[in-house]
Amino acid sequence: MPRGRAVFFVDDVDALHTQLADGGVTAPAPRDAPWGERYFHLLDPDGHELSFATPQYDHPRWTPDDSGGALGDGLGYISWI
C-alpha cells in the first residue's frame, strides 16, 4: 500500500511514459480516467505513489465556472492525497 501520493500534471503523459520506459522504468501503460485525465502511476523507492496525468480538457471537470477559480472543481495543478 502506498505511503502517500503526489499528482503531477504534464503536457503529454504518453510521451513521458515512453521516455521513462526507454530509461528502464517499469510502469503500467497510461489509461483514460472517467474524471477527465489520462494517467499512470508508479511507486518511488520510499513507497510513495507518483501519479502523472494529462488533463482531457474536453471533459466537464476542466470547464471554468463562475466561482473565481480556474477550474470547476477547485483543484490546482498539483494535488496531494
Secondary structure, DSSP 4 states (H G I P E B T S, - for coil): --S-EEEEE-S-HHHHHHHHHHTT---PPPEEETTTEEEEEEE-TTS-EEEEEEE-TTSGGGS--SSSSSSTT---SEEE-
